[in-house]
Amino acid sequence: MNIEGLEKYLNIDPNKYNEPSLEALNYYLKRYMLTVPFENIDVQNGVRISVEVDDIYEKIVNHQRGGFCYEMNHFFKAYLEAKGFTANMVSATIHTPGGGRSLKGSHMSLIVPIDGVNYVADVGYGDLPISAMPINNQDSDAIIEDINGEYRAIYVNDNLFYIQKWKDNEWDTEYEAELEPRDIHDYDYNIEYNQTNPNSTFVKRLLVTMPKSYGRATMSQNNLTLTKQRDKEKYDVTSENYRQFLKEEFNLDVKINRLEP
């Protein structure tokens, strides 16, 4: 990976931090998440996904694209390791509305241990804060406040934690994840499923999202939603305007086949 090229693209000062620390992690995390959108456009267009780091670099830096969890967290892991961090990919199961679950272990999250504390540094999920979350006991006050809400990572047992967001006056679990480190090839089945199986939400629906200074921008094949704290602005997506929305909100210049006339 060309670290210099990536840091230039992310507008990272390479001399700001000389060793791994929580402050450095949060700096890199914020710059990445505010620059690189979560998006599944290649899946929608039937383009095969590569999780090779050099291929992801080409996609993100040279073509100014984003990706979904397997690309984003695998790539960010490689960058963090180049900066001296230890970073572990872990498997997570997403909790869906109405009490449902995604395919078990189908989400890739990222854990970074610093000074004896495990931090969640997940850049491949559509609704998380732009700073790392320490995994703590439920009675801890380690709540991460973000413009998009309040979040926490809760220790359940030696191999399980929950990612939660405060919604409707209670903690809502976004996903549950195991602490056991994984290899990229442990996700081979899920990567294939989520780019080819018609039952996968990534095959069914377009999703482009990223945090913004005002909150969050999210685009589907039907709507662009701009979330500004508790207010939401929604716009219809059409074949005439989708390229403009992609450029203005996500800095993406790419055709989406299903939205073409």
C-alpha positions in Angstrom: 0.0 0.0 0.0 1.2 3.5 -0.8 0.8 5.1 2.6 1.9 8.5 1.4 -0.7 8.5 -1.3 -3.5 7.4 1.1 -2.6 10.0 3.7 -2.6 12.7 1.0 -6.0 11.6 -0.2 -7.4 11.4 3.4 -5.8 14.8 4.2 -3.8 13.2 7.1 -0.7 14.9 8.5 1.8 12.1 8.6 3.9 13.9 11.3 1.0 14.6 13.7 1.5 11.4 15.6 4.7 9.3 15.9 3.3 6.3 17.7 0.0 4.4 18.3 -2.4 6.1 20.7 -6.1 6.6 21.2 -5.7 10.2 20.0 -4.0 9.0 16.8 -6.6 6.3 16.2 -9.4 8.8 16.5 -7.6 11.2 14.1 -7.2 8.5 11.5 -10.7 7.2 12.0 -12.3 10.6 11.6 -10.3 11.5 8.5 -11.2 8.1 6.9 -14.9 8.2 7.7 -15.3 11.8 6.5 -13.6 11.0 3.2 -14.5 7.5 2.2 -18.2 6.6 1.9 -19.8 3.3 2.7 -21.3 2.1 -0.7 -22.3 -1.0 -2.5 -22.3 0.3 -6.0 -20.1 -2.4 -7.4 -22.4 -5.1 -6.0 -25.4 -3.3 -7.6 -23.5 -3.1 -10.9 -22.5 -6.8 -10.8 -18.8 -5.9 -10.5 -16.8 -8.5 -8.6 -15.5 -7.4 -5.2 -11.8 -7.8 -4.4 -10.5 -7.7 -0.8 -6.8 -7.5 -1.9 -5.4 -4.4 -0.2 -3.8 -3.1 -3.4 -7.0 -3.5 -5.3 -8.9 -1.6 -2.6 -6.3 1.1 -2.7 -6.8 1.5 -6.4 -10.6 1.7 -5.9 -10.6 4.1 -3.0 -7.7 6.4 -3.7 -7.2 6.4 -7.5 -10.9 6.1 -8.3 -12.2 8.0 -5.3 -14.7 5.3 -4.4 -15.9 3.7 -1.2 -16.8 0.1 -0.4 -18.7 -2.1 2.0 -17.5 -3.7 5.3 -15.2 -6.3 3.9 -13.3 -3.8 1.8 -13.4 -0.9 4.2 -12.3 -2.6 7.4 -9.8 -4.8 5.8 -8.2 -1.8 4.1 -8.3 0.4 7.3 -6.8 -2.5 9.2 -3.8 -2.6 6.8 -3.4 1.2 7.2 -3.5 1.0 11.0 -0.9 -1.8 11.1 1.4 0.3 8.8 1.1 3.0 11.5 2.1 0.6 14.2 -1.3 -0.4 15.7 -2.5 -3.9 16.3 -5.9 -4.4 14.6 -8.1 -7.4 14.5 -11.0 -8.2 12.2 -13.9 -9.8 14.1 -17.2 -11.3 13.0 -20.5 -9.6 13.8 -24.2 -10.3 13.4 -26.4 -7.3 12.7 -29.7 -6.9 14.5 -32.5 -5.8 12.1 -35.8 -4.0 12.9 -38.4 -6.2 14.4 -36.0 -8.5 16.2 -34.4 -10.1 13.1 -30.8 -11.0 12.5 -28.5 -10.9 9.5 -26.7 -13.9 8.3 -24.6 -15.0 11.4 -21.2 -13.4 11.4 -21.7 -11.7 8.1 -20.5 -8.3 9.2 -16.8 -7.6 9.5 -15.9 -5.2 12.4 -12.5 -4.0 13.6 -11.0 -4.1 17.1 -7.9 -2.1 18.1 -6.3 -2.8 21.5 -4.6 0.2 23.1 -3.2 0.1 26.7 -5.2 -3.0 27.7 -8.5 -1.7 26.3 -10.2 -3.0 23.2 -11.6 -0.2 21.0 -14.1 -0.7 18.2 -12.9 1.1 15.1 -15.4 0.1 12.5 -15.4 2.1 9.3 -17.6 -0.3 7.4 -21.0 0.2 9.1 -23.6 2.7 8.1 -24.3 4.3 11.4 -21.4 4.6 13.9 -19.6 7.5 15.5 -16.4 9.0 14.0 -14.4 8.1 17.1 -13.4 4.7 18.5 -15.6 3.1 21.1 -14.1 1.3 24.2 -15.6 -2.0 25.0 -16.8 -1.6 28.6 -19.2 -3.2 31.2 -22.8 -2.2 31.0 -22.6 -0.1 34.1 -19.7 2.0 32.6 -20.3 5.6 31.6 -18.1 5.2 28.5 -20.7 6.6 26.1 -19.5 8.1 22.8 -21.4 11.2 21.9 -21.6 12.0 18.2 -23.6 14.5 16.1 -25.6 11.5 15.0 -26.4 10.2 18.5 -25.0 8.4 21.5 -23.3 5.0 21.2 -21.6 2.5 23.3 -19.8 -0.9 23.1 -20.9 -3.3 25.8 -18.9 -6.3 27.1 -21.1 -9.4 27.4 -18.6 -12.1 28.0 -15.0 -13.1 27.0 -16.0 -13.5 23.4 -19.0 -11.3 22.8 -19.8 -7.6 22.8 -22.7 -5.4 21.7 -22.7 -2.2 19.7 -25.6 -0.1 20.8 -27.2 3.3 20.0 -29.6 5.3 22.2 -33.0 5.3 20.5 -36.5 6.0 21.8 -35.2 6.3 25.4 -33.5 2.9 25.4 -30.3 1.3 24.2 -30.9 -0.5 20.9 -28.4 -3.1 19.8 -27.0 -2.4 16.3 -24.9 -5.6 16.2 -23.4 -8.3 18.3 -19.8 -9.3 17.7 -17.3 -11.9 18.7 -13.8 -10.9 20.0 -12.0 -13.8 18.3 -9.7 -12.4 15.6 -10.5 -13.5 12.1 -8.6 -13.9 8.8 -10.0 -12.3 5.7 -10.6 -15.7 4.2 -13.0 -16.5 7.1 -15.4 -14.2 5.3 -15.2 -15.9 1.9 -18.7 -17.3 2.1 -20.3 -14.1 3.3 -18.4 -12.0 0.8 -19.8 -14.2 -2.0 -23.3 -14.2 -0.5 -23.5 -10.5 -0.1 -22.5 -9.8 -3.7 -24.4 -12.5 -5.5 -27.3 -13.9 -3.5 -30.7 -12.3 -4.4 -31.7 -12.5 -0.7 -28.8 -10.3 0.4 -29.8 -6.7 1.3 -26.7 -5.5 -0.6 -27.9 -7.2 -3.8 -31.5 -6.0 -3.3 -30.8 -2.4 -2.4 -28.5 0.4 -3.2 -26.9 1.9 -0.1 -24.5 4.9 0.0 -23.9 6.6 3.3 -21.3 8.7 5.2 -21.1 11.0 8.2 -21.1 14.7 7.4 -20.3 17.9 9.4 -24.1 18.4 9.8 -25.0 14.7 10.5 -25.3 12.0 7.9 -26.1 11.6 4.2 -27.7 8.4 3.0 -28.9 7.4 -0.5 -30.9 4.5 -1.7 -32.2 3.8 -5.2 -35.3 5.8 -4.1 -34.3 8.6 -1.8 -31.5 10.8 -0.6 -31.9 11.5 3.1 -29.9 14.2 4.9 -30.1 13.8 8.6 -29.3 17.0 10.6 -29.5 16.0 14.3 -33.2 15.1 14.7 -34.4 16.6 11.4 -34.4 14.7 8.1 -34.6 16.1 4.6 -35.7 13.6 2.0 -35.4 14.0 -1.8 -36.5 11.6 -4.5 -33.7 10.0 -6.5 -34.2 9.8 -10.3 -32.2 8.9 -13.3 -31.8 12.6 -13.9 -30.4 13.7 -10.5 -28.7 10.7 -9.0 -25.2 11.5 -10.4 -25.5 15.1 -9.0 -26.5 13.7 -5.5 -23.6 11.3 -5.6 -21.1 14.0 -6.4 -22.4 16.7 -4.1 -22.9 14.5 -1.0 -20.4 11.7 -1.4 -17.8 12.9 -3.9 -18.6 10.0 -6.1 -18.5 10.0 -9.9 -19.8 6.6 -11.0 -22.7 5.2 -13.0 -25.3 3.0 -11.2 -26.9 0.8 -13.8 -30.3 0.4 -12.1 -30.7 4.2 -12.0 -29.9 4.7 -15.6 -32.8 5.5 -18.0 
